[in-house]
Amino acid sequence: MGEKADWRLLNDVEYLRDKCLNPTDGEEIAKHAPELKTCIFCFEKVQDSCHQRWFVPEDVSCCICEECYHDFKTMFHLKKLDGWDIGWD
Ligand SMILES: [Zn+2]
C-alpha cells in the first residue's frame, strides 16, 4: 500500500484515532447491535456468523472487519481490549 492514499480512508474515520477496540464476531453484533451492518472502512457486510471476526470501539458506534483492523491499527494507534467489557447497551 505504501504512502498511496487508501480508498478506505475516504470515509469519516478520523474519530477512530487512538480508540480502544474490543474483538467480537458477527453473531454477537447481529444479536446486540443489529444497526451495525458494515465495516466503517471497507463496507464489508456483517454476517450472523461466529466465524467472522470484528472489532468494535467502546461506544459501539461502528464496527471494523478483521482485515481493516490489521491494516489500520498502526496508522490509527488502535488498542485492542480483551473483549469482556463491551457495553452493548
Ligand atoms: Zn473492513
PDB file of the backbone (N, CA, C, O) and the ligand in Angstrom, with CONECT records:
HET     ZN  A 101       1
ATOM      1  N   MET A   1       0.823  -1.202   0.000  1.00  0.00           N
ATOM      2  CA  MET A   1       0.000   0.000   0.000  1.00  0.00           C
ATOM      3  C   MET A   1       0.861   1.257   0.000  1.00  0.00           C
ATOM      4  O   MET A   1       0.520   2.238  -0.662  1.00  0.00           O
ATOM      5  N   GLY A   2       1.968   1.242   0.732  1.00  0.00           N
ATOM      6  CA  GLY A   2       2.889   2.361   0.741  1.00  0.00           C
ATOM      7  C   GLY A   2       2.259   3.660   1.205  1.00  0.00           C
ATOM      8  O   GLY A   2       1.389   3.659   2.076  1.00  0.00           O
ATOM      9  N   GLU A   3       2.698   4.769   0.624  1.00  0.00           N
ATOM     10  CA  GLU A   3       2.194   6.086   1.025  1.00  0.00           C
ATOM     11  C   GLU A   3       0.949   6.469   0.248  1.00  0.00           C
ATOM     12  O   GLU A   3       0.342   7.507   0.511  1.00  0.00           O
ATOM     13  N   LYS A   4       0.572   5.648  -0.693  1.00  0.00           N
ATOM     14  CA  LYS A   4      -0.583   5.949  -1.530  1.00  0.00           C
ATOM     15  C   LYS A   4      -1.851   5.974  -0.682  1.00  0.00           C
ATOM     16  O   LYS A   4      -2.036   5.114   0.179  1.00  0.00           O
ATOM     17  N   ALA A   5      -2.716   6.942  -0.914  1.00  0.00           N
ATOM     18  CA  ALA A   5      -3.951   7.051  -0.144  1.00  0.00           C
ATOM     19  C   ALA A   5      -4.821   5.827  -0.390  1.00  0.00           C
ATOM     20  O   ALA A   5      -5.000   5.390  -1.527  1.00  0.00           O
ATOM     21  N   ASP A   6      -5.352   5.289   0.684  1.00  0.00           N
ATOM     22  CA  ASP A   6      -6.211   4.119   0.613  1.00  0.00           C
ATOM     23  C   ASP A   6      -7.656   4.599   0.457  1.00  0.00           C
ATOM     24  O   ASP A   6      -8.088   5.491   1.187  1.00  0.00           O
ATOM     25  N   TRP A   7      -8.407   4.022  -0.483  1.00  0.00           N
ATOM     26  CA  TRP A   7      -9.790   4.465  -0.695  1.00  0.00           C
ATOM     27  C   TRP A   7     -10.624   4.299   0.575  1.00  0.00           C
ATOM     28  O   TRP A   7     -11.616   5.002   0.770  1.00  0.00           O
ATOM     29  N   ARG A   8     -10.216   3.366   1.435  1.00  0.00           N
ATOM     30  CA  ARG A   8     -10.989   3.139   2.658  1.00  0.00           C
ATOM     31  C   ARG A   8     -10.885   4.306   3.624  1.00  0.00           C
ATOM     32  O   ARG A   8     -11.704   4.433   4.534  1.00  0.00           O
ATOM     33  N   LEU A   9      -9.867   5.175   3.433  1.00  0.00           N
ATOM     34  CA  LEU A   9      -9.696   6.325   4.322  1.00  0.00           C
ATOM     35  C   LEU A   9     -10.518   7.525   3.875  1.00  0.00           C
ATOM     36  O   LEU A   9     -10.480   8.576   4.515  1.00  0.00           O
ATOM     37  N   LEU A  10     -11.261   7.378   2.781  1.00  0.00           N
ATOM     38  CA  LEU A  10     -12.115   8.468   2.320  1.00  0.00           C
ATOM     39  C   LEU A  10     -13.362   8.574   3.190  1.00  0.00           C
ATOM     40  O   LEU A  10     -14.058   9.589   3.168  1.00  0.00           O
ATOM     41  N   ASN A  11     -13.638   7.527   3.951  1.00  0.00           N
ATOM     42  CA  ASN A  11     -14.789   7.563   4.850  1.00  0.00           C
ATOM     43  C   ASN A  11     -14.465   8.440   6.055  1.00  0.00           C
ATOM     44  O   ASN A  11     -13.318   8.836   6.262  1.00  0.00           O
ATOM     45  N   ASP A  12     -15.484   8.735   6.838  1.00  0.00           N
ATOM     46  CA  ASP A  12     -15.306   9.593   8.006  1.00  0.00           C
ATOM     47  C   ASP A  12     -14.807   8.755   9.182  1.00  0.00           C
ATOM     48  O   ASP A  12     -15.582   8.368  10.056  1.00  0.00           O
ATOM     49  N   VAL A  13     -13.516   8.484   9.191  1.00  0.00           N
ATOM     50  CA  VAL A  13     -12.958   7.548  10.170  1.00  0.00           C
ATOM     51  C   VAL A  13     -11.940   8.199  11.115  1.00  0.00           C
ATOM     52  O   VAL A  13     -11.352   7.519  11.955  1.00  0.00           O
ATOM     53  N   GLU A  14     -11.736   9.505  10.979  1.00  0.00           N
ATOM     54  CA  GLU A  14     -10.712  10.165  11.794  1.00  0.00           C
ATOM     55  C   GLU A  14     -10.974  10.033  13.298  1.00  0.00           C
ATOM     56  O   GLU A  14     -10.035   9.983  14.093  1.00  0.00           O
ATOM     57  N   TYR A  15     -12.240   9.979  13.681  1.00  0.00           N
ATOM     58  CA  TYR A  15     -12.552   9.917  15.110  1.00  0.00           C
ATOM     59  C   TYR A  15     -12.107   8.602  15.744  1.00  0.00           C
ATOM     60  O   TYR A  15     -12.112   8.460  16.967  1.00  0.00           O
ATOM     61  N   LEU A  16     -11.725   7.650  14.909  1.00  0.00           N
ATOM     62  CA  LEU A  16     -11.282   6.366  15.447  1.00  0.00           C
ATOM     63  C   LEU A  16      -9.838   6.374  15.936  1.00  0.00           C
ATOM     64  O   LEU A  16      -9.376   5.398  16.526  1.00  0.00           O
ATOM     65  N   ARG A  17      -9.129   7.469  15.693  1.00  0.00           N
ATOM     66  CA  ARG A  17      -7.738   7.533  16.150  1.00  0.00           C
ATOM     67  C   ARG A  17      -7.636   7.313  17.649  1.00  0.00           C
ATOM     68  O   ARG A  17      -8.411   7.879  18.421  1.00  0.00           O
ATOM     69  N   ASP A  18      -6.671   6.485  18.064  1.00  0.00           N
ATOM     70  CA  ASP A  18      -6.389   6.191  19.474  1.00  0.00           C
ATOM     71  C   ASP A  18      -7.538   5.500  20.211  1.00  0.00           C
ATOM     72  O   ASP A  18      -7.552   5.449  21.440  1.00  0.00           O
ATOM     73  N   LYS A  19      -8.489   4.977  19.460  1.00  0.00           N
ATOM     74  CA  LYS A  19      -9.609   4.290  20.101  1.00  0.00           C
ATOM     75  C   LYS A  19      -9.185   2.903  20.597  1.00  0.00           C
ATOM     76  O   LYS A  19      -8.282   2.269  20.052  1.00  0.00           O
ATOM     77  N   CYS A  20      -9.880   2.456  21.660  1.00  0.00           N
ATOM     78  CA  CYS A  20      -9.715   1.090  22.138  1.00  0.00           C
ATOM     79  C   CYS A  20     -10.813   0.241  21.503  1.00  0.00           C
ATOM     80  O   CYS A  20     -11.980   0.631  21.480  1.00  0.00           O
ATOM     81  N   LEU A  21     -10.427  -0.910  20.997  1.00  0.00           N
ATOM     82  CA  LEU A  21     -11.394  -1.765  20.310  1.00  0.00           C
ATOM     83  C   LEU A  21     -11.526  -3.115  21.009  1.00  0.00           C
ATOM     84  O   LEU A  21     -10.548  -3.693  21.483  1.00  0.00           O
ATOM     85  N   ASN A  22     -12.745  -3.587  21.056  1.00  0.00           N
ATOM     86  CA  ASN A  22     -12.997  -4.921  21.584  1.00  0.00           C
ATOM     87  C   ASN A  22     -13.170  -5.899  20.429  1.00  0.00           C
ATOM     88  O   ASN A  22     -13.889  -5.607  19.473  1.00  0.00           O
ATOM     89  N   PRO A  23     -12.525  -7.045  20.507  1.00  0.00           N
ATOM     90  CA  PRO A  23     -12.760  -8.063  19.484  1.00  0.00           C
ATOM     91  C   PRO A  23     -14.110  -8.736  19.730  1.00  0.00           C
ATOM     92  O   PRO A  23     -14.490  -8.965  20.878  1.00  0.00           O
ATOM     93  N   THR A  24     -14.827  -9.048  18.666  1.00  0.00           N
ATOM     94  CA  THR A  24     -16.100  -9.752  18.782  1.00  0.00           C
ATOM     95  C   THR A  24     -16.324 -10.520  17.484  1.00  0.00           C
ATOM     96  O   THR A  24     -15.392 -10.675  16.695  1.00  0.00           O
ATOM     97  N   ASP A  25     -17.541 -11.001  17.249  1.00  0.00           N
ATOM     98  CA  ASP A  25     -17.800 -11.707  15.989  1.00  0.00           C
ATOM     99  C   ASP A  25     -19.151 -11.286  15.421  1.00  0.00           C
ATOM    100  O   ASP A  25     -19.933 -10.600  16.080  1.00  0.00           O
ATOM    101  N   GLY A  26     -19.405 -11.705  14.199  1.00  0.00           N
ATOM    102  CA  GLY A  26     -20.619 -11.286  13.502  1.00  0.00           C
ATOM    103  C   GLY A  26     -21.891 -11.685  14.215  1.00  0.00           C
ATOM    104  O   GLY A  26     -22.879 -10.950  14.196  1.00  0.00           O
ATOM    105  N   GLU A  27     -21.871 -12.843  14.842  1.00  0.00           N
ATOM    106  CA  GLU A  27     -23.051 -13.322  15.553  1.00  0.00           C
ATOM    107  C   GLU A  27     -23.403 -12.383  16.718  1.00  0.00           C
ATOM    108  O   GLU A  27     -24.573 -12.068  16.934  1.00  0.00           O
ATOM    109  N   GLU A  28     -22.391 -11.944  17.456  1.00  0.00           N
ATOM    110  CA  GLU A  28     -22.615 -11.043  18.587  1.00  0.00           C
ATOM    111  C   GLU A  28     -23.129  -9.683  18.119  1.00  0.00           C
ATOM    112  O   GLU A  28     -24.014  -9.098  18.744  1.00  0.00           O
ATOM    113  N   ILE A  29     -22.581  -9.193  17.039  1.00  0.00           N
ATOM    114  CA  ILE A  29     -23.039  -7.901  16.509  1.00  0.00           C
ATOM    115  C   ILE A  29     -24.485  -8.008  16.035  1.00  0.00           C
ATOM    116  O   ILE A  29     -25.296  -7.122  16.305  1.00  0.00           O
ATOM    117  N   ALA A  30     -24.807  -9.085  15.332  1.00  0.00           N
ATOM    118  CA  ALA A  30     -26.174  -9.264  14.822  1.00  0.00           C
ATOM    119  C   ALA A  30     -27.170  -9.323  15.977  1.00  0.00           C
ATOM    120  O   ALA A  30     -28.305  -8.864  15.853  1.00  0.00           O
ATOM    121  N   LYS A  31     -26.733  -9.893  17.103  1.00  0.00           N
ATOM    122  CA  LYS A  31     -27.621 -10.054  18.242  1.00  0.00           C
ATOM    123  C   LYS A  31     -27.753  -8.770  19.046  1.00  0.00           C
ATOM    124  O   LYS A  31     -28.856  -8.391  19.438  1.00  0.00           O
ATOM    125  N   HIS A  32     -26.628  -8.096  19.295  1.00  0.00           N
ATOM    126  CA  HIS A  32     -26.627  -6.963  20.223  1.00  0.00           C
ATOM    127  C   HIS A  32     -26.642  -5.602  19.563  1.00  0.00           C
ATOM    128  O   HIS A  32     -27.124  -4.636  20.154  1.00  0.00           O
ATOM    129  N   ALA A  33     -26.131  -5.508  18.365  1.00  0.00           N
ATOM    130  CA  ALA A  33     -26.043  -4.200  17.700  1.00  0.00           C
ATOM    131  C   ALA A  33     -26.393  -4.353  16.219  1.00  0.00           C
ATOM    132  O   ALA A  33     -25.565  -4.100  15.344  1.00  0.00           O
ATOM    133  N   PRO A  34     -27.648  -4.775  15.954  1.00  0.00           N
ATOM    134  CA  PRO A  34     -28.053  -5.041  14.556  1.00  0.00           C
ATOM    135  C   PRO A  34     -27.994  -3.814  13.656  1.00  0.00           C
ATOM    136  O   PRO A  34     -28.039  -3.932  12.432  1.00  0.00           O
ATOM    137  N   GLU A  35     -27.891  -2.605  14.281  1.00  0.00           N
ATOM    138  CA  GLU A  35     -27.787  -1.395  13.450  1.00  0.00           C
ATOM    139  C   GLU A  35     -26.425  -1.296  12.764  1.00  0.00           C
ATOM    140  O   GLU A  35     -26.254  -0.541  11.806  1.00  0.00           O
ATOM    141  N   LEU A  36     -25.471  -2.059  13.263  1.00  0.00           N
ATOM    142  CA  LEU A  36     -24.155  -2.085  12.619  1.00  0.00           C
ATOM    143  C   LEU A  36     -24.194  -3.122  11.491  1.00  0.00           C
ATOM    144  O   LEU A  36     -24.294  -4.324  11.736  1.00  0.00           O
ATOM    145  N   LYS A  37     -24.113  -2.634  10.266  1.00  0.00           N
ATOM    146  CA  LYS A  37     -24.295  -3.509   9.111  1.00  0.00           C
ATOM    147  C   LYS A  37     -23.015  -3.784   8.332  1.00  0.00           C
ATOM    148  O   LYS A  37     -22.847  -4.849   7.737  1.00  0.00           O
ATOM    149  N   THR A  38     -22.123  -2.810   8.349  1.00  0.00           N
ATOM    150  CA  THR A  38     -20.933  -2.944   7.503  1.00  0.00           C
ATOM    151  C   THR A  38     -19.692  -2.383   8.202  1.00  0.00           C
ATOM    152  O   THR A  38     -19.793  -1.588   9.137  1.00  0.00           O
ATOM    153  N   CYS A  39     -18.540  -2.808   7.734  1.00  0.00           N
ATOM    154  CA  CYS A  39     -17.270  -2.258   8.197  1.00  0.00           C
ATOM    155  C   CYS A  39     -17.210  -0.773   7.846  1.00  0.00           C
ATOM    156  O   CYS A  39     -17.530  -0.384   6.723  1.00  0.00           O
ATOM    157  N   ILE A  40     -16.799   0.055   8.809  1.00  0.00           N
ATOM    158  CA  ILE A  40     -16.763   1.502   8.556  1.00  0.00           C
ATOM    159  C   ILE A  40     -15.712   1.869   7.511  1.00  0.00           C
ATOM    160  O   ILE A  40     -15.820   2.905   6.855  1.00  0.00           O
ATOM    161  N   PHE A  41     -14.697   1.021   7.360  1.00  0.00           N
ATOM    162  CA  PHE A  41     -13.647   1.313   6.390  1.00  0.00           C
ATOM    163  C   PHE A  41     -13.986   0.800   4.989  1.00  0.00           C
ATOM    164  O   PHE A  41     -13.960   1.562   4.023  1.00  0.00           O
ATOM    165  N   CYS A  42     -14.300  -0.476   4.884  1.00  0.00           N
ATOM    166  CA  CYS A  42     -14.392  -1.090   3.551  1.00  0.00           C
ATOM    167  C   CYS A  42     -15.800  -1.536   3.170  1.00  0.00           C
ATOM    168  O   CYS A  42     -16.014  -2.031   2.064  1.00  0.00           O
ATOM    169  N   PHE A  43     -16.767  -1.363   4.084  1.00  0.00           N
ATOM    170  CA  PHE A  43     -18.163  -1.736   3.834  1.00  0.00           C
ATOM    171  C   PHE A  43     -18.392  -3.235   3.693  1.00  0.00           C
ATOM    172  O   PHE A  43     -19.409  -3.663   3.147  1.00  0.00           O
ATOM    173  N   GLU A  44     -17.453  -4.029   4.183  1.00  0.00           N
ATOM    174  CA  GLU A  44     -17.686  -5.467   4.282  1.00  0.00           C
ATOM    175  C   GLU A  44     -18.946  -5.683   5.122  1.00  0.00           C
ATOM    176  O   GLU A  44     -19.129  -5.042   6.158  1.00  0.00           O
ATOM    177  N   LYS A  45     -19.810  -6.591   4.665  1.00  0.00           N
ATOM    178  CA  LYS A  45     -21.074  -6.810   5.377  1.00  0.00           C
ATOM    179  C   LYS A  45     -20.893  -7.670   6.633  1.00  0.00           C
ATOM    180  O   LYS A  45     -20.152  -8.654   6.633  1.00  0.00           O
ATOM    181  N   VAL A  46     -21.593  -7.270   7.707  1.00  0.00           N
ATOM    182  CA  VAL A  46     -21.624  -8.091   8.920  1.00  0.00           C
ATOM    183  C   VAL A  46     -22.511  -9.300   8.642  1.00  0.00           C
ATOM    184  O   VAL A  46     -23.664  -9.157   8.237  1.00  0.00           O
ATOM    185  N   GLN A  47     -21.958 -10.491   8.865  1.00  0.00           N
ATOM    186  CA  GLN A  47     -22.748 -11.717   8.718  1.00  0.00           C
ATOM    187  C   GLN A  47     -23.005 -12.301  10.101  1.00  0.00           C
ATOM    188  O   GLN A  47     -22.171 -12.206  11.001  1.00  0.00           O
ATOM    189  N   ASP A  48     -24.174 -12.905  10.246  1.00  0.00           N
ATOM    190  CA  ASP A  48     -24.551 -13.514  11.520  1.00  0.00           C
ATOM    191  C   ASP A  48     -23.782 -14.826  11.663  1.00  0.00           C
ATOM    192  O   ASP A  48     -24.337 -15.915  11.522  1.00  0.00           O
ATOM    193  N   SER A  49     -22.491 -14.686  11.945  1.00  0.00           N
ATOM    194  CA  SER A  49     -21.621 -15.854  12.000  1.00  0.00           C
ATOM    195  C   SER A  49     -20.549 -15.689  13.062  1.00  0.00           C
ATOM    196  O   SER A  49     -19.920 -14.635  13.163  1.00  0.00           O
ATOM    197  N   CYS A  50     -20.347 -16.721  13.842  1.00  0.00           N
ATOM    198  CA  CYS A  50     -19.315 -16.662  14.880  1.00  0.00           C
ATOM    199  C   CYS A  50     -17.927 -16.857  14.275  1.00  0.00           C
ATOM    200  O   CYS A  50     -16.926 -16.759  14.984  1.00  0.00           O
ATOM    201  N   HIS A  51     -17.856 -17.128  12.981  1.00  0.00           N
ATOM    202  CA  HIS A  51     -16.556 -17.325  12.341  1.00  0.00           C
ATOM    203  C   HIS A  51     -16.014 -16.048  11.722  1.00  0.00           C
ATOM    204  O   HIS A  51     -14.902 -16.031  11.194  1.00  0.00           O
ATOM    205  N   GLN A  52     -16.811 -14.961  11.786  1.00  0.00           N
ATOM    206  CA  GLN A  52     -16.374 -13.692  11.211  1.00  0.00           C
ATOM    207  C   GLN A  52     -15.936 -12.780  12.349  1.00  0.00           C
ATOM    208  O   GLN A  52     -16.762 -12.385  13.172  1.00  0.00           O
ATOM    209  N   ARG A  53     -14.649 -12.440  12.411  1.00  0.00           N
ATOM    210  CA  ARG A  53     -14.125 -11.595  13.483  1.00  0.00           C
ATOM    211  C   ARG A  53     -14.376 -10.128  13.178  1.00  0.00           C
ATOM    212  O   ARG A  53     -14.281  -9.685  12.034  1.00  0.00           O
ATOM    213  N   TRP A  54     -14.703  -9.375  14.245  1.00  0.00           N
ATOM    214  CA  TRP A  54     -14.928  -7.942  14.121  1.00  0.00           C
ATOM    215  C   TRP A  54     -14.303  -7.241  15.316  1.00  0.00           C
ATOM    216  O   TRP A  54     -13.989  -7.863  16.330  1.00  0.00           O
ATOM    217  N   PHE A  55     -14.129  -5.927  15.174  1.00  0.00           N
ATOM    218  CA  PHE A  55     -13.625  -5.106  16.269  1.00  0.00           C
ATOM    219  C   PHE A  55     -14.556  -3.913  16.413  1.00  0.00           C
ATOM    220  O   PHE A  55     -14.896  -3.258  15.428  1.00  0.00           O
ATOM    221  N   VAL A  56     -14.967  -3.634  17.651  1.00  0.00           N
ATOM    222  CA  VAL A  56     -15.870  -2.503  17.893  1.00  0.00           C
ATOM    223  C   VAL A  56     -15.268  -1.592  18.963  1.00  0.00           C
ATOM    224  O   VAL A  56     -14.678  -2.075  19.928  1.00  0.00           O
ATOM    225  N   PRO A  57     -15.418  -0.261  18.793  1.00  0.00           N
ATOM    226  CA  PRO A  57     -14.949   0.668  19.824  1.00  0.00           C
ATOM    227  C   PRO A  57     -15.855   0.556  21.047  1.00  0.00           C
ATOM    228  O   PRO A  57     -16.934  -0.033  20.981  1.00  0.00           O
ATOM    229  N   GLU A  58     -15.406   1.126  22.159  1.00  0.00           N
ATOM    230  CA  GLU A  58     -16.158   1.001  23.411  1.00  0.00           C
ATOM    231  C   GLU A  58     -17.561   1.597  23.333  1.00  0.00           C
ATOM    232  O   GLU A  58     -18.459   1.147  24.044  1.00  0.00           O
ATOM    233  N   ASP A  59     -17.760   2.587  22.493  1.00  0.00           N
ATOM    234  CA  ASP A  59     -19.105   3.178  22.388  1.00  0.00           C
ATOM    235  C   ASP A  59     -19.972   2.455  21.347  1.00  0.00           C
ATOM    236  O   ASP A  59     -21.103   2.868  21.090  1.00  0.00           O
ATOM    237  N   VAL A  60     -19.450   1.390  20.757  1.00  0.00           N
ATOM    238  CA  VAL A  60     -20.187   0.570  19.779  1.00  0.00           C
ATOM    239  C   VAL A  60     -20.813   1.441  18.693  1.00  0.00           C
ATOM    240  O   VAL A  60     -21.946   1.209  18.271  1.00  0.00           O
ATOM    241  N   SER A  61     -20.057   2.445  18.249  1.00  0.00           N
ATOM    242  CA  SER A  61     -20.566   3.369  17.233  1.00  0.00           C
ATOM    243  C   SER A  61     -20.362   2.846  15.820  1.00  0.00           C
ATOM    244  O   SER A  61     -20.960   3.354  14.872  1.00  0.00           O
ATOM    245  N   CYS A  62     -19.518   1.831  15.680  1.00  0.00           N
ATOM    246  CA  CYS A  62     -19.252   1.287  14.361  1.00  0.00           C
ATOM    247  C   CYS A  62     -18.597  -0.071  14.544  1.00  0.00           C
ATOM    248  O   CYS A  62     -18.355  -0.497  15.673  1.00  0.00           O
ATOM    249  N   CYS A  63     -18.310  -0.748  13.453  1.00  0.00           N
ATOM    250  CA  CYS A  63     -17.543  -1.984  13.567  1.00  0.00           C
ATOM    251  C   CYS A  63     -16.498  -2.020  12.447  1.00  0.00           C
ATOM    252  O   CYS A  63     -16.673  -1.433  11.379  1.00  0.00           O
ATOM    253  N   ILE A  64     -15.421  -2.723  12.735  1.00  0.00           N
ATOM    254  CA  ILE A  64     -14.273  -2.776  11.833  1.00  0.00           C
ATOM    255  C   ILE A  64     -13.951  -4.241  11.562  1.00  0.00           C
ATOM    256  O   ILE A  64     -13.827  -5.033  12.497  1.00  0.00           O
ATOM    257  N   CYS A  65     -13.817  -4.601  10.307  1.00  0.00           N
ATOM    258  CA  CYS A  65     -13.542  -6.000   9.973  1.00  0.00           C
ATOM    259  C   CYS A  65     -12.088  -6.345  10.324  1.00  0.00           C
ATOM    260  O   CYS A  65     -11.257  -5.466  10.554  1.00  0.00           O
ATOM    261  N   GLU A  66     -11.818  -7.624  10.356  1.00  0.00           N
ATOM    262  CA  GLU A  66     -10.503  -8.081  10.788  1.00  0.00           C
ATOM    263  C   GLU A  66      -9.403  -7.555   9.871  1.00  0.00           C
ATOM    264  O   GLU A  66      -8.337  -7.149  10.335  1.00  0.00           O
ATOM    265  N   GLU A  67      -9.666  -7.565   8.585  1.00  0.00           N
ATOM    266  CA  GLU A  67      -8.648  -7.115   7.629  1.00  0.00           C
ATOM    267  C   GLU A  67      -8.327  -5.633   7.817  1.00  0.00           C
ATOM    268  O   GLU A  67      -7.158  -5.249   7.820  1.00  0.00           O
ATOM    269  N   CYS A  68      -9.351  -4.805   7.972  1.00  0.00           N
ATOM    270  CA  CYS A  68      -9.109  -3.373   8.150  1.00  0.00           C
ATOM    271  C   CYS A  68      -8.451  -3.104   9.493  1.00  0.00           C
ATOM    272  O   CYS A  68      -7.605  -2.216   9.603  1.00  0.00           O
ATOM    273  N   TYR A  69      -8.829  -3.856  10.506  1.00  0.00           N
ATOM    274  CA  TYR A  69      -8.184  -3.685  11.810  1.00  0.00           C
ATOM    275  C   TYR A  69      -6.673  -3.883  11.665  1.00  0.00           C
ATOM    276  O   TYR A  69      -5.878  -3.081  12.154  1.00  0.00           O
ATOM    277  N   HIS A  70      -6.300  -4.953  10.990  1.00  0.00           N
ATOM    278  CA  HIS A  70      -4.876  -5.225  10.840  1.00  0.00           C
ATOM    279  C   HIS A  70      -4.186  -4.193   9.945  1.00  0.00           C
ATOM    280  O   HIS A  70      -3.030  -3.837  10.174  1.00  0.00           O
ATOM    281  N   ASP A  71      -4.901  -3.717   8.928  1.00  0.00           N
ATOM    282  CA  ASP A  71      -4.304  -2.739   8.022  1.00  0.00           C
ATOM    283  C   ASP A  71      -4.141  -1.363   8.663  1.00  0.00           C
ATOM    284  O   ASP A  71      -3.210  -0.630   8.330  1.00  0.00           O
ATOM    285  N   PHE A  72      -5.048  -1.009   9.589  1.00  0.00           N
ATOM    286  CA  PHE A  72      -5.067   0.362  10.110  1.00  0.00           C
ATOM    287  C   PHE A  72      -4.702   0.506  11.580  1.00  0.00           C
ATOM    288  O   PHE A  72      -4.655   1.621  12.099  1.00  0.00           O
ATOM    289  N   LYS A  73      -4.446  -0.597  12.249  1.00  0.00           N
ATOM    290  CA  LYS A  73      -4.206  -0.483  13.698  1.00  0.00           C
ATOM    291  C   LYS A  73      -2.974   0.355  14.003  1.00  0.00           C
ATOM    292  O   LYS A  73      -2.954   1.058  15.014  1.00  0.00           O
ATOM    293  N   THR A  74      -1.963   0.305  13.177  1.00  0.00           N
ATOM    294  CA  THR A  74      -0.756   1.092  13.419  1.00  0.00           C
ATOM    295  C   THR A  74      -0.998   2.563  13.085  1.00  0.00           C
ATOM    296  O   THR A  74      -0.668   3.449  13.874  1.00  0.00           O
ATOM    297  N   MET A  75      -1.570   2.811  11.927  1.00  0.00           N
ATOM    298  CA  MET A  75      -1.829   4.181  11.472  1.00  0.00           C
ATOM    299  C   MET A  75      -2.742   4.934  12.446  1.00  0.00           C
ATOM    300  O   MET A  75      -2.549   6.125  12.692  1.00  0.00           O
ATOM    301  N   PHE A  76      -3.747   4.224  13.002  1.00  0.00           N
ATOM    302  CA  PHE A  76      -4.729   4.869  13.875  1.00  0.00           C
ATOM    303  C   PHE A  76      -4.434   4.661  15.353  1.00  0.00           C
ATOM    304  O   PHE A  76      -5.214   5.084  16.207  1.00  0.00           O
ATOM    305  N   HIS A  77      -3.312   4.013  15.662  1.00  0.00           N
ATOM    306  CA  HIS A  77      -2.971   3.719  17.054  1.00  0.00           C
ATOM    307  C   HIS A  77      -4.118   3.017  17.770  1.00  0.00           C
ATOM    308  O   HIS A  77      -4.456   3.355  18.904  1.00  0.00           O
ATOM    309  N   LEU A  78      -4.700   2.057  17.110  1.00  0.00           N
ATOM    310  CA  LEU A  78      -5.820   1.327  17.706  1.00  0.00           C
ATOM    311  C   LEU A  78      -5.297   0.388  18.782  1.00  0.00           C
ATOM    312  O   LEU A  78      -4.277  -0.278  18.609  1.00  0.00           O
ATOM    313  N   LYS A  79      -6.020   0.351  19.898  1.00  0.00           N
ATOM    314  CA  LYS A  79      -5.612  -0.517  21.008  1.00  0.00           C
ATOM    315  C   LYS A  79      -6.639  -1.623  21.169  1.00  0.00           C
ATOM    316  O   LYS A  79      -7.843  -1.367  21.188  1.00  0.00           O
ATOM    317  N   LYS A  80      -6.169  -2.823  21.283  1.00  0.00           N
ATOM    318  CA  LYS A  80      -7.068  -3.967  21.390  1.00  0.00           C
ATOM    319  C   LYS A  80      -7.359  -4.300  22.854  1.00  0.00           C
ATOM    320  O   LYS A  80      -6.437  -4.499  23.646  1.00  0.00           O
ATOM    321  N   LEU A  81      -8.632  -4.359  23.204  1.00  0.00           N
ATOM    322  CA  LEU A  81      -9.042  -4.743  24.554  1.00  0.00           C
ATOM    323  C   LEU A  81      -9.291  -6.248  24.574  1.00  0.00           C
ATOM    324  O   LEU A  81      -9.127  -6.931  23.564  1.00  0.00           O
ATOM    325  N   ASP A  82      -9.689  -6.753  25.740  1.00  0.00           N
ATOM    326  CA  ASP A  82      -9.840  -8.194  25.856  1.00  0.00           C
ATOM    327  C   ASP A  82     -11.195  -8.726  25.434  1.00  0.00           C
ATOM    328  O   ASP A  82     -11.410  -9.938  25.398  1.00  0.00           O
ATOM    329  N   GLY A  83     -12.137  -7.794  25.103  1.00  0.00           N
ATOM    330  CA  GLY A  83     -13.423  -8.248  24.608  1.00  0.00           C
ATOM    331  C   GLY A  83     -14.460  -8.509  25.671  1.00  0.00           C
ATOM    332  O   GLY A  83     -15.590  -8.871  25.345  1.00  0.00           O
ATOM    333  N   TRP A  84     -14.107  -8.334  26.964  1.00  0.00           N
ATOM    334  CA  TRP A  84     -15.052  -8.652  28.039  1.00  0.00           C
ATOM    335  C   TRP A  84     -15.823  -7.431  28.501  1.00  0.00           C
ATOM    336  O   TRP A  84     -16.733  -7.559  29.320  1.00  0.00           O
ATOM    337  N   ASP A  85     -15.492  -6.264  28.008  1.00  0.00           N
ATOM    338  CA  ASP A  85     -16.117  -5.053  28.522  1.00  0.00           C
ATOM    339  C   ASP A  85     -17.021  -4.366  27.506  1.00  0.00           C
ATOM    340  O   ASP A  85     -17.232  -3.156  27.585  1.00  0.00           O
ATOM    341  N   ILE A  86     -17.547  -5.112  26.571  1.00  0.00           N
ATOM    342  CA  ILE A  86     -18.405  -4.490  25.582  1.00  0.00           C
ATOM    343  C   ILE A  86     -19.708  -4.045  26.241  1.00  0.00           C
ATOM    344  O   ILE A  86     -20.426  -4.847  26.838  1.00  0.00           O
ATOM    345  N   GLY A  87     -20.004  -2.727  26.118  1.00  0.00           N
ATOM    346  CA  GLY A  87     -21.252  -2.208  26.660  1.00  0.00           C
ATOM    347  C   GLY A  87     -22.290  -2.204  25.559  1.00  0.00           C
ATOM    348  O   GLY A  87     -22.548  -1.169  24.944  1.00  0.00           O
ATOM    349  N   TRP A  88     -22.884  -3.356  25.310  1.00  0.00           N
ATOM    350  CA  TRP A  88     -23.806  -3.469  24.166  1.00  0.00           C
ATOM    351  C   TRP A  88     -25.005  -2.550  24.294  1.00  0.00           C
ATOM    352  O   TRP A  88     -25.644  -2.223  23.293  1.00  0.00           O
ATOM    353  N   ASP A  89     -25.324  -2.123  25.528  1.00  0.00           N
ATOM    354  CA  ASP A  89     -26.456  -1.229  25.700  1.00  0.00           C
ATOM    355  C   ASP A  89     -26.066   0.197  25.363  1.00  0.00           C
ATOM    356  O   ASP A  89     -26.897   1.101  25.449  1.00  0.00           O
TER     357      ASP A  89
HETATM  358 ZN    ZN A 101     -13.085  -3.564   6.540  1.00  0.00          ZN2+
END
